[in-house]
Amino acid sequence: MNLPRYAPELQLPPYSYVPGLFPHPISDPQGHMFGARLAPVVLSSAADWCATAEYFQGLDLFNHGYYWEAHEAWEAVWQAVGRGGERGDFLKGLIKLAATGVKARVGNVGGVSRHAQRAAELFALVAASRGDADLFGGLSLAWLRERAKEVGAHAEEMIQTTPEPVVRVFAFVLEIR
């Protein structure tokens, strides 16, 4: 499958962090981000959140199976937007979807179900506040909500505990429209 790239300058890490399987990226000296200082995201305007390198990196990381890393990238943007409102809820939905991928890698069916359900709720909340405007951050809210609901409904099928360095657990990719 030819996956879209939104941050082609991003070098993908050698492994996707899975607790108990690989070194913690930041705190372990063997981690792929050890010693790196993550600068906070600075927005020049409120509308710039979805044009940041971190937002695009989160998309690439998620699509390529780096769920913990995508969570970290989107969390930086979430912090920059103030963690609330439509933007905060949308980013939190993406963060929960990424956390779903981590839970699938560690074999936590309940975590997959809970995180996917919460992601669906957050996407629905943003959609309700936007009326007929379905696209947000270049992604379809209705499509995201349905994918999250499907994942939650089939949590057992999402489990991928293989020790491979990178495993894509989702049958879909996030594509900007």
C-alpha positions as CSV (number, residue, x, y, z in Angstrom):
1,M,0.0,0.0,0.0
2,N,1.4,3.4,-1.0
3,L,0.8,5.6,2.1
4,P,0.4,9.4,1.7
5,R,3.2,11.5,3.2
6,Y,2.4,14.9,4.7
7,A,5.8,15.5,6.3
8,P,8.3,13.9,3.8
9,E,11.2,15.5,5.7
10,L,10.3,13.4,8.8
11,Q,12.6,10.4,9.1
12,L,10.5,7.6,10.6
13,P,11.9,6.1,13.8
14,P,13.5,2.6,13.8
15,Y,10.6,1.3,16.0
16,S,7.2,2.3,17.2
17,Y,7.2,2.5,21.0
18,V,5.2,-0.3,22.6
19,P,5.5,-0.4,26.4
20,G,7.3,-3.6,27.6
21,L,8.6,-4.4,24.1
22,F,10.9,-1.5,23.2
23,P,12.9,1.1,25.1
24,H,11.0,4.2,26.1
25,P,11.8,6.7,23.3
26,I,12.6,9.6,25.7
27,S,13.6,8.3,29.1
28,D,15.7,5.3,28.1
29,P,19.2,5.9,26.8
30,Q,18.5,3.3,24.0
31,G,15.3,5.2,23.0
32,H,15.0,6.7,19.6
33,M,14.3,10.2,20.9
34,F,16.6,10.1,24.0
35,G,18.2,13.5,24.7
36,A,15.9,15.3,22.2
37,R,14.3,18.4,23.4
38,L,10.8,18.8,22.1
39,A,10.1,22.5,21.5
40,P,6.5,23.6,22.2
41,V,4.4,24.3,19.2
42,V,4.1,28.1,18.6
43,L,1.1,29.2,16.6
44,S,1.2,32.5,14.7
45,S,-2.6,32.5,14.6
46,A,-5.4,30.3,15.9
47,A,-6.0,29.0,12.4
48,D,-2.5,27.7,12.0
49,W,-2.8,24.6,14.2
50,C,-3.6,22.3,11.2
51,A,-0.7,23.7,9.2
52,T,2.0,22.9,11.7
53,A,4.8,20.4,11.1
54,E,3.7,18.5,14.2
55,Y,0.1,18.0,12.9
56,F,1.4,16.7,9.6
57,Q,4.0,14.5,11.3
58,G,1.3,13.1,13.5
59,L,-0.6,12.0,10.3
60,D,2.5,10.4,8.8
61,L,3.4,8.7,12.1
62,F,-0.1,7.3,12.6
63,N,-0.5,6.1,9.0
64,H,2.8,4.3,9.2
65,G,2.1,2.5,12.5
66,Y,3.9,4.8,15.0
67,Y,1.0,5.4,17.3
68,W,2.8,6.5,20.5
69,E,4.9,8.9,18.4
70,A,1.8,10.3,16.6
71,H,0.2,10.8,20.0
72,E,3.2,12.8,21.1
73,A,3.2,15.0,17.9
74,W,-0.6,15.7,18.2
75,E,-0.3,16.3,21.9
76,A,2.1,19.2,21.3
77,V,-0.4,20.8,18.9
78,W,-3.2,20.1,21.4
79,Q,-1.3,22.0,24.1
80,A,-0.7,24.9,21.7
81,V,-4.4,25.3,21.0
82,G,-5.3,25.4,24.7
83,R,-6.7,21.8,24.9
84,G,-10.3,22.9,24.6
85,G,-12.9,23.9,22.1
86,E,-13.4,22.4,18.7
87,R,-9.7,22.3,17.9
88,G,-8.8,20.8,21.3
89,D,-11.6,18.2,21.1
90,F,-10.6,17.2,17.5
91,L,-6.9,16.8,18.4
92,K,-7.9,14.9,21.6
93,G,-9.9,12.6,19.3
94,L,-6.8,12.0,17.1
95,I,-4.7,11.4,20.3
96,K,-7.3,8.8,21.6
97,L,-7.3,7.1,18.2
98,A,-3.5,6.9,18.3
99,A,-3.7,5.6,21.9
100,T,-6.0,2.9,20.5
101,G,-3.2,1.7,18.3
102,V,-0.9,1.5,21.3
103,K,-3.4,-0.5,23.2
104,A,-3.8,-2.9,20.3
105,R,-0.1,-3.5,20.2
106,V,0.0,-4.3,23.9
107,G,-3.0,-6.6,23.6
108,N,-5.4,-4.6,25.7
109,V,-8.8,-5.2,24.3
110,G,-10.6,-3.0,26.8
111,G,-8.2,-0.2,26.2
112,V,-8.8,-0.4,22.4
113,S,-12.6,-0.3,22.9
114,R,-12.5,2.6,25.4
115,H,-10.1,4.8,23.5
116,A,-11.9,4.2,20.2
117,Q,-15.3,4.9,21.7
118,R,-13.9,8.2,23.3
119,A,-12.4,9.2,20.0
120,A,-15.8,8.6,18.3
121,E,-17.5,10.7,20.9
122,L,-15.0,13.6,20.5
123,F,-15.4,13.6,16.7
124,A,-19.2,13.6,17.1
125,L,-18.9,16.5,19.6
126,V,-16.9,18.5,17.1
127,A,-19.2,17.6,14.2
128,A,-22.3,18.7,16.3
129,S,-20.7,22.1,16.9
130,R,-19.9,22.6,13.2
131,G,-23.3,21.9,11.7
132,D,-22.9,21.0,8.0
133,A,-19.2,21.6,7.9
134,D,-17.8,18.0,7.9
135,L,-14.1,18.7,7.1
136,F,-11.9,19.8,10.0
137,G,-8.1,19.8,9.9
138,G,-8.6,18.5,6.4
139,L,-10.3,15.3,7.6
140,S,-13.9,14.2,7.5
141,L,-15.4,14.2,11.0
142,A,-18.2,11.7,9.9
143,W,-15.6,9.4,8.4
144,L,-13.3,9.6,11.5
145,R,-16.3,8.9,13.8
146,E,-17.4,5.9,11.8
147,R,-13.8,4.4,11.7
148,A,-13.4,4.9,15.5
149,K,-16.8,3.3,16.1
150,E,-15.9,0.3,13.9
151,V,-12.6,-0.1,15.7
152,G,-14.3,0.0,19.1
153,A,-16.9,-2.6,18.0
154,H,-14.2,-5.0,16.7
155,A,-11.6,-4.4,19.5
156,E,-10.6,-8.0,19.7
157,E,-9.7,-8.1,16.0
158,M,-7.4,-5.1,16.4
159,I,-5.0,-6.9,18.7
160,Q,-1.5,-7.2,17.1
161,T,1.1,-8.2,19.8
162,T,3.8,-9.3,17.3
163,P,7.3,-8.2,18.3
164,E,7.9,-6.5,15.0
165,P,9.3,-3.0,15.3
166,V,6.4,-1.4,13.4
167,V,2.9,-2.8,12.9
168,R,0.0,-1.0,11.3
169,V,-3.1,-2.1,13.2
170,F,-5.7,0.0,11.4
171,A,-7.1,-0.9,8.0
172,F,-7.5,2.7,7.1
173,V,-5.2,5.8,6.6
174,L,-5.8,9.4,7.5
175,E,-5.9,11.4,4.2
176,I,-6.3,15.1,4.0
177,R,-9.0,16.2,1.6
